[in-house]
């Protein structure tokens, strides 16, 4: 990441003609949704909801990552990928000296020009092993971003016509990549069996938002060169055991050169990685104006960062050729200094769940929330000196609990939902982990009114691929039947006292026990509300004002979920 400024050309989807950003869409009192229970629009793996982590910030956390409370809080997010990277990953020198200190200090402010490092900094092998121990103990998989700029001169002006770096205008990297240090590092990992098997380190990434700093042809050549080095180092193992490579970790889905990189690394890299911050700086319009607007959530998540353009390019050939597509940085805004309610507040859940729903339908493999830990609104898990313990304890962002529920409840099958278009509600569906035809409806209601949902089954035409926002309401009674919404389990989250800046949501209205991780780092009890047939209100799903919810429909009878 290179926040708070981004590469030129990033745009925020506004759609002024059709969207009044300062106003919430009026909610209807009742809504009929159609769920295709006979076919899947996609599948997600168990690591779908994942995390990113800035290299520099990770290094600063190394002294505390083995705190059992921190490990416990992180393990509730497993299985997940933790991509350690960001702008400072490209300024790491791998220090394999046995005399190196166990830990290193993160970059000092004097080593930064804006957010751009001015000198390499060391990552000792002891520090790297500390990271590996943490991810292993927490049950998390490590995607490690390698340094692509070592040996290059990054102090010259950008050539005419190149995209200027917004963080430091005129910065451009030239010269050949010196791969000696990364090759030595990879050989060290190979010789000590530190990749694959029982290790949490399973793959490598190369690059971080270099579209404005490095010629795209050089970027592509680097990816090809690293893939070759990895194959050479692991030449003694079967091809299936060679660590995969992901690249280029771009933030430029608006740039044709990005799509050329995607095409040219198909068959070389395992996957193409990119970043998505559709709300831009989150200042004008504000994060609150965006995330409480159902129309923006429905359309802006994919268009605000041009994410849909990367998905379209992927679908134009690389996907069919086996290239995976991963979002290794994702948040509503790239601004790490927003006032409350910000990315760690209850407000952000209105982005988190629709983002997951839309990416699940698209086929994207993982979506890495930025970030796992840091002392800014980005942090999913962060230190709190006021909690019990010698150095304090830990707290979590409000959507931590949404991510935990997402992992506990959803299975792999993704179903199509239509009928919410133009409404104040966004709804998504997946098979549940129970099997036997049960499914999970995930919904957010950012409006100020209660909305009730009824569900009917609706088979889509064979081979159709509905895109969110283009579906039509089911009107043919002969082809639709009502889905059983009871018995069910409900997990409805609201902000205490309507405070969208809160980090401690209420589950099913339980104001006596707001959700907060324990002093020992444990997830608090998160019991569902069980609704049986015949109970009051059992025939509809109720979404209170400004709520985020999971409904597990135990007897929905979805054939595709058996």
N, C-alpha and C positions, 0 to 999 in steps of 0.2 A: 504494500500500500504506500501511496505517497500523498496522504492527506495532510493538511486540509485543502490543498490546492490540487487540481487535476489537470491532465493533459488537455490542450485546446481541442475543441471539437466535441467534447462531451455535452450532451444536451439534456434538458429536463422536459419530459412530455407535459405539455400544459393543456392543449386543446381548448383554448379560451372560448371558442365559438360554442362549444357544447358543454362546458364545465364551469360552473361558478365555484372556484376553489374555496372561497370564504364561507360557503354555505354547505350544510349537510343535506344529502339527498333525503327527501321525506320518505319515511318508512310506511309501508302498507301494513294493515292489521293482520292480514293473512296472506300466505303465499303458498302456491302449489308447485312443488318441484318434481321433476321426472328423473329417475335414476335408471340407467341401462344396466339391468342385472344379468344380462346374457352375454356380454362381451366386455373385454378390458380395453381401455385406451392406453394402458401402460403398466409398467411394473417398477417398483422401487426396491432397492436393496436395504438391508437393515442399517447400513451406514449412511443412508441418504441425508439425514440431518447431521451435518458435520461442522467443523470449526477451523478458522484460520487463526494464526498467531504471528505477530511481527517478530522477526529474529531478535532484534535488539531488546524488545520487551520480554521475550522468553528468557533471554540471558539474565535480565534483571530479576526474574522470578526463580531462577535456579536454586538460590539458597532456601527457598520455602516449598518447592514443589513436592518434597518428600514428607511434608507435614501430613500425617494420616487424615486430618480433617479435610485438607485440600484434595487428597487422593479420593477420599470418600465422595466428596461433592462432584468431582470430575467423573468418577466411575458411573454415576447415575446417568451420564450422557452417552455411555457406551451402549452398543457399538457405534463408533464414529471414526472418521478420519480427522486427524489434526494436521493441517498443512502449516508447517513452520516456514515462513518466508517473509515476503514484504520487501520494501526497498532496501533495508539493511542486510538482507540475505546476499545481495550483490556486492557487499563490501566485507565479506568474511574471509579471513585466511585461516585455513585449517592447520592448527598447531598440534603436531603429533609427538612432540618432545615429551619424554618421560619425566623431565624435570619441570614441566609446566605446572602452574598452580591448579588446584582442583576446580576452582571456579574463576570466572573473569568478571570484571565490572562491565556493565553495558556502556555504550557510547556516551561520552561526556558531551554536554551542549557545545563545547568549544570545537568538537569534531564535526559539527553539522553546519552546512550552509543552507539555511531554510530547513528543509527535510532531507537535504542531499548530503551524504557523508563526504568528507574531504580526505579521509584516509582509511585504509583497511584496518579492521580490528580482528583480534584473534578469537577463535573458538577452540579451546583446548579439547583434547580427546576426553579428558575427565569430565568437562562440562557436557560434552555430547553424551557421554554414558549416563550422566545424571538425568538428562532429558529422556533417554531411552528407558531408564529404570522407572521414571514417572509414567510414561505412556504405557509401558508394560503393566505396571501395577494397577493402573486405572482401566485397563482393558481397551485402550485406544490405539488405533493404527496411525503410524507416523508417515506423512508425506513430506520429505525434506527438500527444500529449495536450495539449489546449488548456485555458486557464484559464477556469473557469466561475464563479469567485467574485469576479472583479475588480469593485470598486465596491460589493460587498455588505458589510453589517455582520455579522460572524461572532462577536460577543462577547456576544450575548444568550442568555437561557435558552431551552431547548426548550419548545415549547407542550405543554400537557397532552395526554397520550396519544401523543406522538411518541416514537420510539425514541431514547433518550439516546446520545450519543457516549461510547463506553467510554474513549476516550483522554482526553477532557476533559469530564466530565459537565456538562451544562447548556449546552454550546456549540451555537448554532443560527444559521444564516445567514438574514438577512432582507433585504428591499429588492430593487430591480431589478438585473439583471446589466448592468453597463456594458460594452457590446460594442465600444466605440470602439477600444480597444487591439488587440483580436484582429482586428478588421476591417482596421486599418492594417497589421498584420502579414501577414494573408492577401493584401492588395493588393500589398504589397512582394514576396511570394513569386511572385504571379502576374506582376507586371511584369518580373521577372527570370527567368522560366521555371524556377523552382526546384522545381516539383512536376511529377511525371510525366516522360515522355520518358526522357532518360538520367539523371535524378536518382533517388537512392534514396528520396526522400520521395514516397510514393505515396498516403497517406491520412492523415486526422485522426481523433482520438478526442476525446470530450468526457466529462469527469467522472472521479471516482475515489472510490468507496465513500462516496457522499454520502447514502445512505439515512438515516443518523442525524444528518445535518447540514443537510439541505435538504428542503423540501416536495417530494414526488414530482411534484406537478402542475407546480411551477416547474421541476423537472428536465426533465420532458417538454417544456415550453414552450421551454426553453433549446435542446434538441436540434432542435426544429422551427425555431427562430430561426436557429441556426447553419447548418442545412442551407440555409435561404433565403439567408443571407449568402454562403455558398460558391457557390451558383448565380448570385448577382448578380455576384460578383467574376469568376467564370469564364464569364460570359454570352457571351463571344466564341469559345468552343470548342464542338465537338459534345458532346452530353450524355454520350457514352461517355468523354470526356476530362476531365469534371469530377471533381475529387478526391473519392473516397468518404468518407463519415462513418460512424464506428462509435461506439457509446455503449450504456449509461451507465457501464460499467466498475464494476459493482456487486459487492458481496460478500454480497448478501442474497437468495439463491435460496430462502430460507424465507419471504419477505415477499410478500403478495399485491400490494402496490403495485409491486413489481418486475415482476410479470407484466403489470400494467396498462401500465407504461412500455413493455414489449416490444410489446404489442399496438398501442399508440398511435404507436410510431415505425416500425412496419411500413409500407413504402412511402415512408418519409422518409429513414431511414438505411439504409446498405448492410448493417449487421450489428449484432447485440446482443452486448455484451461483458460478461463477468463473471469473478470470481476464485474460486479453489477451493484451500482449505488444509484438507483433510479430517482431518488429524491434530491440528487445533487447536494448542494450545501445545506439544504433544509432551513434556509433563512427566508427566502422570498420565492415561492410561498413557504410558509413555515411547515415544520414537520406535522404539527397538529392539523393544519388545513389539509394536508395531503392524506394523512392516515385516517382521518375521520370522514373522508370522501369516498364513498363506495365506487363511484365512477372512476376515480383515479386508481384506486386499488385494483379494479377490474382490468384497466387498460394500461395504466402508467407503469406498473411493475415491469412489464415486458418491453415497453417502448421508451421509458424514461432513460434507461442506460443503453438503449439499442440492443438489448438482450435478444429480442426476437430476431434481429438481423443475424446474430451468430448462430442461432438455432436454425434459421432458414438456410444459411450457408452449409451447415452441418448436414441438413436433410437433403441437400443438393448432390450428395455423392459420398462424402466422407463417412457418414453414419452407416451406409450400406456396405462400405469397405471395412467396417469394424472399428473405426475410431470412436472412442468414448468422448463425451462432452461433460466437463465438470466446471462448476462455479466455485472457485477456490477463495473468493472473497465476496461476501454479500451482506448488505445492510441497507436500510432505507436511505441513509445519508452518509456521505464520506466525512462529514464534519465531526471531529472528536471533541469539540468544545461547545456543543449546543446547550442552551439552558434547559432545565426540566420543563415539561416532560420530554425526555430524550430517548436514545436507543435502549437504555436499560429499564425504561419505565413500562407501566401497564399499557400505555399508548402503543408501544412498538408491537405488541401482540397482534394488532389489527393489520400489520404488515407481515409478520412472521407466518401466520397460517395461510393467507392467500398466496404468499410467495411459494411455500411448500406445495400447495395445491396446484398452482399453475406450472411449476417446474416438473412436478410429478407427471402431469399430463403430457409435457413436452418430450420426456425421455431423458432429460438431464440426469446424470448419474449421482452426483452429490451436490449439495448446496452448503457451503461452509460459512457459517455465521461469523462475522468479524466482530469481536474476536473472543478467543477462549478466556483470556485473562488480561486485563490492564486496568489501571486506576483512572479510567475515563468512562464516559457513558457507553463506550463500546464493550466494556468487559462483561462477560457472562458470569464469571466468578471473580470476585475481587476482595482484597483485604479490607477489614474493618477493625480499626484499632480499639473501638469501643466495646467489642465483644470479648468474652472471657478468654484468658490465655496470656502467656508471657508477652507475646507480640500481637495480641488481639486475635481475632478470628476471621471468619469468612462470611460474605453475603453473596447473593446472586441476583441477576437481572430478573425482572418479572416474567419474561418469556422463557426462562429456564424451565419453569413448570409446564409450559406448553410443550416444550421439546421433550421433556420426560414423558408426558402423556402421549405424545405422538409416537414415541418409541415403544411404549407399553401397549398401546391399543391397536395400531395399524398393522395390517399384514402387507404383503407385497403387491397385491392386485389393486389397480387404480381404475375406478369406474367413472363414467361420464355422468355429469349432473347438468340439467338444463332447467330453465324456468326462473332463474334468479336474475337474468339479464335486465338491466334497467331498474332493479330494485335496490333497496338499501342493505341487502344481505348478500354475502358471498358464501357459497356452499360448495363443498368438495366431498367426494366419497371414496372409500377404499374398503376392501375386504378386511374383516377384523382378524385378529390372531386366534379367535375361537374356532374358526372354520364353521362347518355345518350351515353355510348360507348366511351367516351373520355378517353385518357390515357396519362401518363407522361413517357417520355423517359429521364432517368438520365444518363449522360455520362461524362467521363473525357478523356482528350487527353493530356497526359504528354509529348508528342513529340514536336519537333520544327517545324513540318509541319502542314498545314491545312489539315483536313480530312473531307470529305463530306459523309453523311450517307443517304442511301435509305432504306426504310423499306418495308418488305412484311409480310403478315400474313402467319403463318405456324402452322397448327394443329399438335400437337405431338400425337404419338400413345396413345390410351386410357390407362390410368393407369401408364404411364411412369413418371419417376422422373429423369429429366435430372440434372446432377451435372455440375456446372460451369466448363468449360474447356474440357468437353467431348462431347459437342454437335457437330453436323455436319451442314454444310451449306445446305440450302434448294436448291435443284436442280430440283425438279419436278414442272414444270410450271403448271401442271394440279391441283396441290394441294396447290398452293400458288398464292396469288394475292397481288398487291401493295397496301400498306396502304396509305390513304390520310394524307399527312403531312402538308397540308394547308387547311383551316385556322389553325393557331397555335399561341401560345404565347411563346416567347423565353426569357429565363433568362440565359445569357451567361456571366460568370465571368472570368476576366483575371487580371493579376497582373499589376499595373501601371508601365509603363516603363520596363516590364519584370522582375521586382524586386520580386523574390519569397519570400523574407523576409518581404514583405509588410503586414500590418494588415488592409489595406483599399482597397479592391478589386474594380475593375471597373465593373459596370453592363452594359452590351451591349455596351461596349466601351466608356461610358460617362466619359471622363477624367476630365470634369469640376465639377463632383460631385462624388468623390470616396466615397464608402460606409463607414460611420462612425456613431456610435450612437450619438444622439444629446446631447447637454449640459444637457438636462433634462432627459437623459436616454432613449429617444424614438428611435425606429427603423426609419431610414431615409426612404423616399419614395423609393420603389423598383419596378418601373413600368416595365411591360414586353414590349418587342418589338412585335407588332402584325404583322403577315405576312398573307396576304390574297392570295387566289388562283390568279394566274396571275402575282403576284409581281415578280420582278427579284429574281431568286434563290429560288422560293417558292417550287420547287419540290424536293429539297434535304435539309438536315440539315447540316449546316456548323459548324465545331468545329475549331476555330482558334488554333494556336500553344499554348500549355500549358494553356488549358482552362478547365473550369468546367461548366456544363450546365444542365438546365432543359428545356425540350421542351414539352409543353402541346398541344397535338394533339386533337383539338376540335371536329373533325369529323372523328376520326379513325374508328368508328363503331365497336368497340370490343364487341362482344356479352356478354362476361363474365363481362363487366364493365357497364352493363345496370341495 
